[in-house]
Amino acid sequence: MGILVFVGMGLYDEKDLSLRAVDEIKTADKVFVELYTSLMLGLDVGRLEKLAGKRVTVVPRKVLEEEEGHQILQEARQSKVVFLVPGDPMIATTHVDLRIRAKKMGINSRIVHGASIISAVIGLTGLQNYKFGRSVTVPFLENGVTADTPYKVIVENKKRGLHTFCFLDIKVDEKRYMAVKDGLNALLTAEGKNKRNIITQDTLAVGVARAGAPDFCVRADYIRELLKYDFGSTPHTLVFPAKLHFMEAEALVTLADAPKKVLEMT
Protein backbone atom coordinates (compact mmCIF):
# COMPACT_ATOMS: atom_id res chain seq x y z
CA MET A 1 0.00 0.00 0.00
CA GLY A 2 1.13 3.53 -0.75
CA ILE A 3 0.83 6.66 1.33
CA LEU A 4 0.38 10.37 0.67
CA VAL A 5 2.26 12.66 3.05
CA PHE A 6 1.25 16.33 3.11
CA VAL A 7 4.22 18.44 4.15
CA GLY A 8 4.04 22.13 5.06
CA MET A 9 7.06 24.10 3.88
CA GLY A 10 6.57 27.17 6.05
CA LEU A 11 6.66 30.75 4.87
CA TYR A 12 9.93 31.83 3.27
CA ASP A 13 12.33 29.20 1.88
CA GLU A 14 13.40 25.55 2.11
CA LYS A 15 15.12 26.24 5.45
CA ASP A 16 11.65 26.51 7.00
CA LEU A 17 11.17 22.75 6.56
CA SER A 18 11.20 20.85 9.85
CA LEU A 19 13.55 17.94 10.51
CA ARG A 20 10.55 15.62 10.34
CA ALA A 21 9.63 17.09 6.96
CA VAL A 22 13.14 16.52 5.61
CA ASP A 23 13.05 12.89 6.78
CA GLU A 24 9.72 12.36 4.98
CA ILE A 25 11.09 13.88 1.76
CA LYS A 26 14.29 11.85 1.77
CA THR A 27 12.40 8.56 2.17
CA ALA A 28 9.77 9.37 -0.46
CA ASP A 29 9.50 7.59 -3.79
CA LYS A 30 8.04 10.68 -5.46
CA VAL A 31 7.95 14.33 -4.39
CA PHE A 32 5.50 16.92 -5.70
CA VAL A 33 5.27 20.61 -4.82
CA GLU A 34 2.63 23.25 -5.53
CA LEU A 35 3.58 26.91 -5.51
CA TYR A 36 0.34 28.64 -6.44
CA THR A 37 -1.57 28.92 -3.13
CA SER A 38 1.04 31.23 -1.64
CA LEU A 39 4.28 33.02 -2.49
CA MET A 40 7.52 31.81 -0.84
CA LEU A 41 9.95 34.58 -1.71
CA GLY A 42 13.17 32.73 -0.87
CA LEU A 43 12.31 29.27 -2.19
CA ASP A 44 14.54 27.80 -4.90
CA VAL A 45 13.40 24.48 -6.40
CA GLY A 46 17.01 23.60 -7.28
CA ARG A 47 18.10 23.95 -3.64
CA LEU A 48 15.00 22.03 -2.59
CA GLU A 49 15.97 19.15 -4.89
CA LYS A 50 19.50 19.17 -3.51
CA LEU A 51 18.09 18.94 0.02
CA ALA A 52 15.71 16.16 -0.99
CA GLY A 53 18.32 14.27 -2.94
CA LYS A 54 15.81 13.67 -5.73
CA ARG A 55 13.73 15.37 -8.38
CA VAL A 56 10.84 17.54 -7.19
CA THR A 57 7.92 17.85 -9.61
CA VAL A 58 6.13 21.22 -9.61
CA VAL A 59 2.40 20.72 -10.15
CA PRO A 60 0.33 23.59 -11.62
CA ARG A 61 -3.09 24.67 -10.36
CA LYS A 62 -4.97 22.62 -12.97
CA VAL A 63 -3.56 19.33 -11.64
CA LEU A 64 -5.34 19.88 -8.33
CA GLU A 65 -8.37 21.90 -9.33
CA GLU A 66 -9.26 20.62 -12.81
CA GLU A 67 -7.77 17.12 -12.70
CA GLU A 68 -8.61 16.61 -9.00
CA GLY A 69 -5.06 15.57 -8.16
CA HIS A 70 -5.25 12.45 -10.32
CA GLN A 71 -1.51 12.37 -11.04
CA ILE A 72 -0.59 12.58 -7.35
CA LEU A 73 -3.19 10.05 -6.24
CA GLN A 74 -2.21 7.47 -8.85
CA GLU A 75 1.42 7.63 -7.69
CA ALA A 76 0.32 7.31 -4.05
CA ARG A 77 -1.61 4.08 -4.68
CA GLN A 78 1.53 1.95 -4.62
CA SER A 79 4.35 4.21 -3.38
CA LYS A 80 5.23 6.85 -0.83
CA VAL A 81 4.41 10.29 -2.20
CA VAL A 82 5.27 13.53 -0.46
CA PHE A 83 3.23 16.56 -1.45
CA LEU A 84 4.91 19.85 -0.46
CA VAL A 85 2.77 22.94 0.02
CA PRO A 86 3.52 26.49 1.23
CA GLY A 87 2.61 27.28 4.83
CA ASP A 88 0.58 24.66 6.69
CA PRO A 89 -0.86 21.89 4.45
CA MET A 90 -4.51 22.03 5.43
CA ILE A 91 -5.12 25.79 5.38
CA ALA A 92 -6.07 25.61 1.68
CA THR A 93 -9.35 23.79 0.99
CA THR A 94 -7.81 22.34 -2.19
CA HIS A 95 -5.50 20.23 -0.05
CA VAL A 96 -8.30 19.10 2.25
CA ASP A 97 -10.20 17.96 -0.85
CA LEU A 98 -7.17 15.98 -2.04
CA ARG A 99 -6.85 14.24 1.32
CA ILE A 100 -10.54 13.33 1.25
CA ARG A 101 -10.12 11.85 -2.23
CA ALA A 102 -7.13 9.84 -1.04
CA LYS A 103 -9.13 8.43 1.87
CA LYS A 104 -12.00 7.42 -0.43
CA MET A 105 -9.51 5.61 -2.70
CA GLY A 106 -8.09 3.68 0.25
CA ILE A 107 -4.83 5.65 0.28
CA ASN A 108 -3.44 6.37 3.73
CA SER A 109 -2.22 9.88 4.47
CA ARG A 110 -0.54 11.88 7.18
CA ILE A 111 0.40 15.51 7.74
CA VAL A 112 3.64 17.22 8.68
CA HIS A 113 2.59 20.69 9.73
CA GLY A 114 4.48 23.86 8.85
CA ALA A 115 4.37 27.48 9.93
CA SER A 116 1.12 29.13 8.86
CA ILE A 117 0.62 32.67 7.59
CA ILE A 118 -2.29 32.95 10.00
CA SER A 119 -0.29 32.25 13.16
CA ALA A 120 2.66 34.26 11.84
CA VAL A 121 0.63 37.41 11.16
CA ILE A 122 -1.23 37.17 14.46
CA GLY A 123 2.09 36.77 16.25
CA LEU A 124 3.73 39.69 14.42
CA THR A 125 0.86 42.07 15.20
CA GLY A 126 0.59 41.13 18.87
CA LEU A 127 -3.18 40.69 18.55
CA GLN A 128 -4.73 37.82 20.51
CA ASN A 129 -5.60 34.77 18.41
CA TYR A 130 -8.86 33.95 20.22
CA LYS A 131 -10.25 37.38 19.30
CA PHE A 132 -10.26 36.71 15.54
CA GLY A 133 -13.48 36.00 13.70
CA ARG A 134 -14.02 34.60 10.22
CA SER A 135 -11.13 35.25 7.81
CA VAL A 136 -11.70 36.35 4.22
CA THR A 137 -9.91 36.96 0.92
CA VAL A 138 -9.99 40.37 -0.76
CA PRO A 139 -10.20 39.75 -4.54
CA PHE A 140 -8.78 41.80 -7.37
CA LEU A 141 -11.45 44.19 -8.71
CA GLU A 142 -12.06 42.96 -12.25
CA ASN A 143 -14.75 41.40 -14.41
CA GLY A 144 -17.49 42.84 -12.23
CA VAL A 145 -16.04 41.35 -9.03
CA THR A 146 -16.34 43.58 -5.97
CA ALA A 147 -15.11 43.38 -2.41
CA ASP A 148 -18.64 43.25 -0.96
CA THR A 149 -18.15 39.85 0.69
CA PRO A 150 -14.96 40.73 2.59
CA TYR A 151 -16.52 44.07 3.51
CA LYS A 152 -19.55 42.33 5.01
CA VAL A 153 -17.33 39.85 6.88
CA ILE A 154 -15.43 42.74 8.46
CA VAL A 155 -18.74 44.40 9.42
CA GLU A 156 -20.06 41.22 11.06
CA ASN A 157 -16.81 40.51 12.90
CA LYS A 158 -16.67 44.05 14.26
CA LYS A 159 -20.25 43.73 15.52
CA ARG A 160 -19.08 40.74 17.56
CA GLY A 161 -15.93 42.49 18.78
CA LEU A 162 -13.69 40.27 16.65
CA HIS A 163 -10.69 41.07 14.47
CA THR A 164 -10.66 40.17 10.76
CA PHE A 165 -7.78 38.45 9.00
CA CYS A 166 -7.76 39.39 5.29
CA PHE A 167 -5.85 37.31 2.77
CA LEU A 168 -4.99 39.40 -0.28
CA ASP A 169 -5.61 37.90 -3.71
CA ILE A 170 -2.78 36.24 -5.63
CA LYS A 171 -2.64 35.06 -9.23
CA VAL A 172 0.61 33.14 -9.52
CA ASP A 173 0.19 32.29 -13.20
CA GLU A 174 -0.02 36.02 -13.98
CA LYS A 175 2.59 36.94 -11.33
CA ARG A 176 0.09 39.29 -9.71
CA TYR A 177 0.06 39.68 -5.94
CA MET A 178 -2.29 42.13 -4.27
CA ALA A 179 -0.62 44.78 -2.12
CA VAL A 180 -1.98 46.41 1.03
CA LYS A 181 -2.83 49.58 -0.88
CA ASP A 182 -4.89 47.64 -3.45
CA GLY A 183 -6.75 45.75 -0.75
CA LEU A 184 -7.58 48.93 1.11
CA ASN A 185 -8.81 50.67 -2.04
CA ALA A 186 -11.02 47.68 -2.87
CA LEU A 187 -12.59 47.81 0.58
CA LEU A 188 -13.03 51.58 0.42
CA THR A 189 -14.88 51.05 -2.85
CA ALA A 190 -17.14 48.55 -1.08
CA GLU A 191 -17.72 51.10 1.68
CA GLY A 192 -18.82 53.63 -0.92
CA LYS A 193 -21.39 51.13 -2.14
CA ASN A 194 -22.60 49.80 1.23
CA LYS A 195 -22.27 53.02 3.27
CA ARG A 196 -21.99 51.38 6.70
CA ASN A 197 -19.20 53.72 7.86
CA ILE A 198 -17.06 50.74 8.84
CA ILE A 199 -14.06 51.13 6.51
CA THR A 200 -13.17 54.79 6.09
CA GLN A 201 -10.01 56.86 5.85
CA ASP A 202 -10.06 57.01 9.67
CA THR A 203 -10.35 53.25 10.25
CA LEU A 204 -7.48 51.49 12.00
CA ALA A 205 -5.92 48.64 10.00
CA VAL A 206 -2.71 46.62 10.13
CA GLY A 207 -0.62 45.77 7.09
CA VAL A 208 1.87 42.91 7.17
CA ALA A 209 4.39 42.27 4.42
CA ARG A 210 6.58 39.19 3.90
CA ALA A 211 5.65 37.40 7.14
CA GLY A 212 8.32 34.80 7.86
CA ALA A 213 10.98 36.56 5.79
CA PRO A 214 14.03 38.27 7.34
CA ASP A 215 12.79 41.66 6.11
CA PHE A 216 9.19 41.35 7.29
CA CYS A 217 7.24 44.57 7.79
CA VAL A 218 4.34 45.32 10.16
CA ARG A 219 2.55 48.67 10.26
CA ALA A 220 -0.63 49.70 12.08
CA ASP A 221 -2.24 53.03 11.29
CA TYR A 222 -5.35 54.71 9.98
CA ILE A 223 -6.16 53.80 6.40
CA ARG A 224 -5.36 57.30 5.11
CA GLU A 225 -1.77 56.80 6.36
CA LEU A 226 -1.41 53.16 5.30
CA LEU A 227 -2.33 54.16 1.73
CA LYS A 228 0.83 56.29 1.66
CA TYR A 229 3.12 53.77 3.35
CA ASP A 230 5.58 51.69 1.30
CA PHE A 231 5.34 48.07 2.47
CA GLY A 232 7.82 46.87 -0.12
CA SER A 233 7.50 43.63 -2.05
CA THR A 234 4.64 41.17 -1.64
CA PRO A 235 3.15 38.94 -0.23
CA HIS A 236 1.02 41.28 1.87
CA THR A 237 -1.76 40.68 4.39
CA LEU A 238 -4.32 42.93 6.08
CA VAL A 239 -5.89 42.82 9.53
CA PHE A 240 -8.84 44.91 10.72
CA PRO A 241 -8.88 45.09 14.52
CA ALA A 242 -12.07 45.41 16.53
CA LYS A 243 -12.10 46.67 20.13
CA LEU A 244 -8.66 46.13 21.60
CA HIS A 245 -7.49 44.60 24.86
CA PHE A 246 -5.03 46.97 26.54
CA MET A 247 -2.14 44.60 25.81
CA GLU A 248 -3.14 44.43 22.12
CA ALA A 249 -3.14 48.21 21.93
CA GLU A 250 0.28 48.34 23.56
CA ALA A 251 1.55 45.72 21.12
CA LEU A 252 0.31 47.66 18.08
CA VAL A 253 1.96 50.85 19.32
CA THR A 254 5.22 49.15 20.30
CA LEU A 255 5.57 46.48 17.62
CA ALA A 256 3.69 48.00 14.68
CA ASP A 257 4.32 51.74 15.12
CA ALA A 258 0.62 52.49 15.61
CA PRO A 259 -0.27 56.06 16.67
CA LYS A 260 -0.44 56.42 20.44
CA LYS A 261 -4.12 57.35 20.16
CA VAL A 262 -4.72 53.61 19.65
CA LEU A 263 -4.15 53.20 23.39
CA GLU A 264 -7.54 54.87 23.88
CA MET A 265 -9.33 52.16 21.84
CA THR A 266 -9.38 49.66 24.70
KETIPA-255239 format. One line per field, with one value per residue: z, x, y of N, C-alpha, C in turn. Coordinates in steps of 0.001 Angstrom, whole numbers. Layout:
% KETIPA-255239
n.z [Z;...]
n.x [X;...]
n.y [Y;...]
ca.z [Z;...]
ca.x [X;...]
ca.y [Y;...]
c.z [Z;...]
c.x [X;...]
c.y [Y;...]
***
This chain:
% KETIPA-255239
n.z [0;-720;358;1106;1906;3337;3385;5079;4072;5344;5465;4045;2784;1749;4087;6083;6392;8578;10635;10688;8365;6406;6728;5842;3155;2160;2273;478;-2453;-4528;-5095;-4948;-5527;-4887;-5887;-5992;-4185;-2370;-1941;-1724;-1037;-835;-1794;-3638;-6164;-7135;-4993;-3190;-4346;-4105;-1356;-939;-2334;-4639;-7594;-7750;-8505;-9890;-9554;-11437;-10944;-12306;-12090;-9544;-9251;-11644;-12582;-10328;-8725;-9802;-10894;-8687;-6847;-8172;-8195;-5460;-4848;-4845;-3844;-1787;-1530;-1305;-770;-1152;234;414;3558;6050;5545;5480;5381;2964;1153;-1113;-630;1478;148;-1566;267;1249;-1065;-1356;906;280;-1812;-588;135;2436;4532;5917;7903;7944;9716;9000;9454;9611;7698;9016;11853;11962;11167;13128;15355;14745;14813;17424;18254;19850;19423;19938;19591;16991;14246;11531;8725;5547;1960;14;-3148;-6427;-8170;-10805;-13888;-13022;-10402;-6962;-3730;-1857;-289;1489;2766;4108;5837;7507;8689;10111;11853;13370;14681;16513;18057;17110;15522;12051;9738;6721;3776;917;-2528;-4848;-7974;-9259;-11755;-13384;-12192;-10319;-7372;-4771;-3171;5;-314;-2579;-1597;442;-1048;-2536;-532;417;-1787;-1641;716;-148;-1663;121;2392;5309;7080;8141;7076;6576;5764;8258;9648;11676;10650;9980;8266;6918;5659;3885;5861;7911;6463;6482;6227;7103;7452;9507;10043;11698;11381;10626;7815;5893;6244;5892;3191;2064;2828;2218;1808;618;-1213;-2144;-531;845;3685;5341;8349;10216;13115;15892;18855;21192;23481;26308;26228;23579;22299;23269;22118;19360;19213;20109;18629;16036;15300;15648;15944;19016;19930;19636;21993;23371;22460;23861]
n.x [835;413;1227;244;1848;1353;3157;4025;5702;6336;7029;8944;11503;13288;14600;12785;11591;10811;12735;11478;9970;11982;13009;10793;10700;13163;12818;10887;9254;8364;8209;6185;5411;3459;3081;1308;-665;376;2987;6359;8986;11792;12233;13882;13689;15725;17582;15922;15615;18219;18407;16484;17521;16599;14488;12094;8799;7030;3711;1091;-1756;-3985;-3703;-4541;-7020;-8539;-7987;-8312;-6240;-5343;-2917;-1150;-2500;-2609;76;417;-952;569;3046;5276;4393;5281;3800;4459;3614;3110;3323;1067;-190;-3055;-4482;-5385;-8310;-8232;-6267;-7344;-9473;-8061;-6966;-9275;-10141;-8061;-8465;-10960;-10168;-8798;-6235;-3734;-2891;-892;73;2535;3011;3477;4802;2256;714;-1328;-948;1540;1132;-682;949;3003;1647;815;-1758;-4484;-5032;-7476;-9358;-10057;-12284;-14169;-12101;-11122;-10849;-9613;-10530;-9054;-10229;-12037;-13650;-16278;-16220;-16503;-15554;-17483;-18189;-15883;-16013;-18493;-17960;-16034;-17619;-19506;-17803;-16761;-19040;-19312;-17157;-14754;-11587;-10524;-8991;-7479;-6806;-4922;-5552;-3994;-2473;-773;-36;-176;1620;777;227;-1661;-1311;-1124;-2142;-3817;-5713;-6879;-7986;-9879;-11644;-12454;-13872;-15990;-17101;-18057;-20165;-21773;-22038;-21772;-20156;-17908;-15415;-13340;-11389;-10438;-10287;-8760;-6200;-4094;-1185;704;3722;5512;5603;7425;9735;13160;13121;10625;7654;5644;2901;759;-1942;-4068;-6244;-5891;-3232;-1892;-2306;-395;1941;4951;5117;6847;7966;5643;4588;1567;-559;-3647;-5088;-7984;-8587;-10842;-12479;-9935;-7924;-6082;-3428;-3148;-3409;-1136;775;388;1161;3811;5046;4150;4235;1942;-204;-178;-2689;-4167;-4056;-6221;-8313;-9151]
n.y [-1206;2270;5647;8976;11843;14883;17788;20663;23581;25928;29475;31054;30005;26963;26360;26567;24143;21465;19144;16692;16916;16948;14354;12863;13625;12699;9961;9442;8092;9595;13075;15869;19337;22217;25590;27645;28445;30155;32621;31977;33709;33225;30676;28156;25897;24281;24213;22991;20467;19558;19352;17398;15319;14251;14407;17032;17490;20096;20961;22352;24595;23477;20707;20045;21366;21130;18568;17163;16214;13827;12774;12815;11183;8707;7966;7667;5377;3025;3719;5739;8999;12334;15404;18646;21768;25336;27083;25875;22601;22102;24473;25483;24803;23230;21324;19909;18734;17037;15254;14055;12747;10925;9316;8167;6574;4646;5238;5771;8580;11229;14094;16590;19289;22810;26160;28602;31221;32462;32115;33326;36037;36879;36594;38456;40903;41091;40850;39103;35677;34350;36260;36619;36618;35230;34625;36133;36534;39184;40074;40735;43618;43128;42199;42650;41814;42510;43839;43213;40946;40434;42911;42779;40668;41799;43784;42191;40770;42892;43749;41739;42142;41163;40599;40851;38776;39295;37739;38571;38757;36504;35775;33542;32467;34696;36253;38146;39870;40914;44044;45799;48422;48123;46320;47837;49956;48533;47765;50233;51057;49255;50186;52647;51780;50283;51860;51770;52940;51696;51023;53421;56371;56933;54585;52109;49922;47064;46408;43766;42665;40199;38120;35955;36201;37448;40233;41162;43207;45228;47269;49429;51612;54438;54144;56176;56845;54415;54008;55582;54471;52640;49352;47657;44732;42093;38934;40402;41112;41858;43156;43835;45340;44916;46073;46699;44806;45978;45136;44369;46825;48101;46460;46962;49633;49486;47396;47678;50288;51879;54785;56625;57219;54981;53613;54473;53014;50843]
ca.z [0;-755;1327;674;3047;3112;4147;5057;3878;6052;4873;3273;1884;2114;5447;6997;6556;9847;10508;10340;6957;5606;6779;4976;1764;1770;2172;-465;-3794;-5459;-4393;-5700;-4820;-5533;-5509;-6437;-3131;-1636;-2489;-841;-1710;-868;-2189;-4896;-6398;-7277;-3644;-2595;-4892;-3509;17;-994;-2945;-5735;-8383;-7191;-9609;-9608;-10150;-11615;-10358;-12975;-11636;-8327;-9332;-12812;-12702;-9002;-8156;-10322;-11036;-7355;-6237;-8846;-7691;-4046;-4681;-4625;-3379;-829;-2203;-465;-1449;-459;21;1233;4826;6685;4451;5427;5379;1680;992;-2190;-53;2245;-853;-2037;1323;1253;-2232;-1041;1867;-433;-2698;246;281;3729;4471;7176;7739;8676;9726;8846;9929;8860;7585;10003;13156;11840;11157;14455;16254;14425;15196;18868;18553;20511;18414;20222;19295;15545;13704;10221;7815;4225;920;-760;-4540;-7370;-8714;-12251;-14413;-12233;-9026;-5973;-2413;-963;686;2593;3506;5013;6882;8460;9422;11059;12895;14265;15522;17560;18775;16646;14471;10761;8996;5289;2771;-276;-3707;-5635;-9233;-9516;-13200;-13978;-11332;-9707;-5942;-4268;-2120;1033;-885;-3452;-752;1111;-2043;-2866;583;424;-2853;-1080;1682;-923;-2143;1229;3275;6702;7860;8843;6515;6091;5850;9671;10247;11995;10005;10125;7086;7170;4415;3904;7140;7862;5791;7344;6114;7288;7790;10158;10259;12081;11294;9984;6402;5106;6357;5299;1734;1661;3353;1298;2472;-118;-2053;-1639;-225;1871;4391;6077;9528;10724;14523;16533;20135;21602;24856;26543;25806;22123;21933;23561;21118;18077;19321;20302;17622;14683;15122;15608;16669;20439;20157;19654;23390;23876;21835;24699]
ca.x [0;1135;832;385;2258;1248;4225;4039;7062;6571;6661;9930;12326;13399;15121;11649;11174;11198;13549;10553;9633;13136;13048;9721;11087;14293;12395;9765;9504;8038;7952;5501;5266;2631;3576;337;-1573;1044;4285;7515;9952;13166;12308;14536;13405;17012;18096;14998;15968;19501;18085;15707;18315;15810;13728;10842;7915;6130;2396;325;-3088;-4973;-3565;-5341;-8373;-9262;-7774;-8614;-5057;-5255;-1509;-591;-3194;-2206;1417;318;-1607;1527;4347;5232;4407;5270;3233;4910;2767;3515;2612;579;-856;-4509;-5119;-6070;-9353;-7812;-5495;-8301;-10195;-7168;-6851;-10545;-10121;-7131;-9134;-11996;-9506;-8086;-4834;-3443;-2222;-544;399;3638;2591;4478;4372;1118;620;-2293;-293;2659;631;-1233;2086;3730;864;593;-3178;-4734;-5597;-8857;-10247;-10260;-13478;-14023;-11133;-11704;-9909;-9986;-10199;-8781;-11453;-12061;-14755;-17486;-16036;-16338;-15110;-18636;-18152;-14964;-16522;-19553;-17334;-15431;-18737;-20060;-16811;-16671;-20247;-19084;-15934;-13693;-10692;-10664;-7777;-7765;-5851;-4989;-5606;-2783;-2640;608;185;-16;2591;92;55;-2286;-616;-1978;-2831;-4886;-6750;-7582;-8807;-11020;-12590;-13027;-14876;-17145;-17719;-18816;-21388;-22602;-22271;-21985;-19197;-17058;-14065;-13171;-10010;-10059;-10353;-7477;-5916;-2707;-622;1868;4385;6578;5647;8318;10985;14032;12792;9190;7236;4338;2554;-628;-2244;-5347;-6165;-5356;-1770;-1410;-2328;828;3118;5581;5344;7824;7496;4637;3154;1024;-1763;-4325;-5889;-8836;-8877;-12071;-12104;-8659;-7488;-5026;-2139;-3143;-3140;280;1546;315;1964;5219;5574;3689;4316;616;-270;-445;-4118;-4724;-4153;-7537;-9326;-9384]
ca.y [0;3528;6661;10366;12663;16326;18443;22128;24102;27168;30749;31827;29202;25554;26240;26511;22751;20852;17939;15623;17092;16521;12890;12359;13879;11846;8559;9368;7586;10680;14334;16920;20610;23246;26910;28639;28919;31227;33022;31807;34576;32732;29275;27803;24479;23600;23951;22030;19149;19173;18944;16159;14266;13671;15375;17535;17852;21216;20725;23592;24672;22624;19326;19879;21899;20617;17124;16607;15569;12450;12368;12577;10049;7468;7626;7308;4076;1948;4208;6848;10290;13532;16565;19848;22944;26491;27277;24657;21888;22027;25791;25606;23793;22339;20229;19103;17955;15983;14242;13325;11850;9841;8426;7421;5610;3682;5649;6370;9881;11881;15513;17224;20693;23862;27478;29130;32673;32946;32246;34261;37411;37172;36775;39689;42074;41131;40686;37822;34771;33951;37383;36710;35998;34605;35253;36349;36956;40373;39752;41804;44192;42963;41395;42836;41348;43578;43379;43252;39850;40726;44071;42326;39854;42736;44398;41216;40514;44054;43728;40744;42494;40274;41074;40166;38454;39392;37310;39404;37902;36240;35057;33140;32287;36020;36938;39294;39677;42130;44783;46411;49583;47643;45745;48935;50666;47677;47810;51581;51045;48546;51104;53629;51134;49799;53016;51378;53724;50740;51133;54786;56856;57012;53250;51494;48644;46623;45773;42907;42270;39191;37400;34802;36559;38266;41659;41353;44574;45324;48672;49699;53034;54712;53804;57295;56803;53164;54156;56288;53767;51694;48071;46873;43633;41171;38938;41282;40678;42930;42823;44912;45088;45405;46674;46135;44601;46968;44595;44426;48214;48340;45718;47661;50851;49145;46477;48001;51740;52494;56062;56422;57349;53612;53202;54865;52163;49660]
c.z [0;339;742;1900;2651;4012;3971;4979;4684;5159;3909;2295;2409;3509;6492;7205;7893;9598;10129;8856;6055;5584;5842;3499;1303;1616;1213;-1793;-4839;-4638;-5355;-4856;-5607;-4996;-5886;-5330;-2304;-2271;-1429;-1507;-1860;-1381;-3552;-5093;-6548;-5919;-2931;-3072;-4311;-2086;23;-1526;-4086;-6462;-7664;-8354;-9183;-10313;-10266;-11007;-10970;-12525;-10417;-8517;-10505;-12926;-11372;-8422;-8646;-10381;-9687;-6730;-6872;-8374;-6257;-3811;-4260;-4087;-2368;-1592;-1158;-1305;-623;-794;875;2525;5505;5687;4365;5541;4090;1508;-126;-1643;803;1287;-1350;-995;1428;105;-1981;-109;1167;-1372;-1916;437;1650;3543;5868;6862;8562;8608;9571;9382;9010;8813;8641;11359;13110;11911;12518;15444;16016;14874;16696;19246;19075;19590;18669;19982;17795;15144;12373;9377;6420;3252;186;-2208;-5334;-7945;-10235;-12642;-13544;-10792;-8107;-4640;-1403;100;1793;3419;4536;6136;7948;9320;10491;12180;13887;15190;16720;18353;18366;15519;13189;10088;7520;4458;1569;-1506;-4359;-6895;-9712;-11003;-13905;-13231;-10786;-8243;-5353;-3115;-1139;451;-1759;-2640;-55;139;-2441;-1780;739;-658;-2367;-54;965;-1418;-990;2278;4706;7640;8716;8379;5854;6183;7296;10393;10503;11274;10220;8832;7467;5825;4713;5267;6995;7193;6728;7337;6221;7695;8393;10455;10571;12040;10716;8477;5576;5144;5724;3773;1210;2033;2342;2053;1759;-872;-1346;-1274;936;2480;5132;7293;9929;12171;14922;17839;20689;23108;25079;26100;24275;21656;22146;22521;19775;18096;19339;19146;16190;14434;14979;16340;18111;20785;20228;21080;23998;23327;22661;25461]
c.x [869;658;1090;681;2201;2272;4145;5462;7349;6358;7666;10755;12450;13965;14001;11138;11668;12073;12680;10174;10762;13244;12006;10105;12164;13896;11217;10198;9287;7710;7322;5491;4328;3071;2594;-591;-947;2404;5365;8691;11332;13329;12977;14357;14699;17610;17226;15322;17294;19290;17382;16529;17589;15064;12438;9994;6964;4801;1645;-1067;-4054;-4886;-4452;-6793;-9175;-9152;-7934;-7459;-4797;-3812;-899;-1199;-2794;-826;1333;-378;-607;2877;4176;5407;4382;4779;3567;4012;3281;2707;2288;-316;-2368;-5208;-5911;-7078;-9020;-7086;-6378;-9059;-9344;-7035;-8128;-10582;-9200;-7787;-10175;-11420;-8728;-6623;-4645;-2745;-1834;-51;1624;3374;3772;3941;3282;1158;-319;-1625;848;2189;65;-96;2821;2972;696;-878;-3422;-5524;-7053;-9851;-10444;-11539;-13174;-12999;-11733;-10597;-10453;-9568;-9774;-10103;-11402;-13229;-16005;-17386;-15844;-15907;-16251;-18577;-17145;-15414;-17558;-19012;-16712;-16502;-19256;-19076;-16739;-17877;-20063;-17806;-14738;-12869;-10919;-9311;-8135;-6591;-6007;-4757;-4237;-3166;-1245;903;438;1034;2007;-194;-487;-1485;-1621;-2790;-4004;-6047;-7566;-8487;-10033;-12084;-13211;-14097;-16154;-17864;-18561;-20133;-22330;-22931;-22631;-21031;-18288;-15607;-13941;-11691;-9508;-10138;-8949;-7349;-4439;-2276;605;2438;5460;6727;6505;9644;11861;13665;11283;8878;5835;4061;1071;-860;-3641;-5174;-5542;-3828;-1194;-1371;-1064;2100;3645;5915;6386;7174;6469;5310;2794;-239;-2340;-5063;-6690;-9192;-10263;-11638;-10891;-8572;-6309;-3659;-2027;-2812;-1662;1166;1545;1165;3458;5813;5218;3610;2951;650;-699;-1930;-4816;-4880;-5497;-8659;-9660;-10702]
c.y [1255;4463;8038;11218;14134;17020;19962;22639;25360;28382;31367;30990;27778;25345;26211;25093;22200;19627;16747;15690;16606;15000;12281;12506;12902;10380;8385;8746;8677;11927;15336;18195;21507;24596;28010;29146;30030;31492;32845;32511;33959;31315;29108;26297;23685;23258;22918;20615;18649;18677;17588;14989;13581;14776;15749;18044;18967;20958;22051;23478;23652;21172;19068;20285;21340;19099;16401;15789;14166;11953;11993;11323;8721;7017;7097;5967;2987;2418;5331;8154;11399;14698;17802;21032;24096;26554;25968;23923;22026;23384;25980;24472;22808;21123;19329;18182;16787;14876;13404;12318;10662;8821;7562;6373;4563;3998;6301;7716;10325;13283;15872;18722;21648;25171;28020;30649;33243;33145;33254;35704;37795;37415;38082;40938;42207;41054;39272;36887;34414;35091;37601;35986;35322;35362;35322;36761;38173;40124;40983;42307;44137;42069;41470;42366;42552;42973;43396;42163;40105;41922;43630;41451;40746;43397;43445;40909;41665;44132;42809;41021;41660;40908;40275;40012;38445;38884;38246;38539;37715;35474;34696;33028;33617;36849;38239;38973;40984;42739;45377;47561;49157;47074;46821;49695;49851;47752;49197;51720;50357;49407;52140;53079;50793;50862;52621;52124;52830;50837;52500;55174;56875;55669;52714;50146;48313;45940;44964;42474;41233;38498;36149;35074;37404;39748;41908;42795;44532;46791;48806;51199;53203;54532;54926;57311;55541;53239;54840;55524;52741;50402;47214;45727;42756;39829;39856;40673;41875;42378;44049;44605;45599;46089;45943;45898;45551;46454;44582;45836;48550;47648;46444;48928;50510;48355;46861;49501;52414;53844;55834;56568;55987;53114;53564;53978;50936;49791]
***
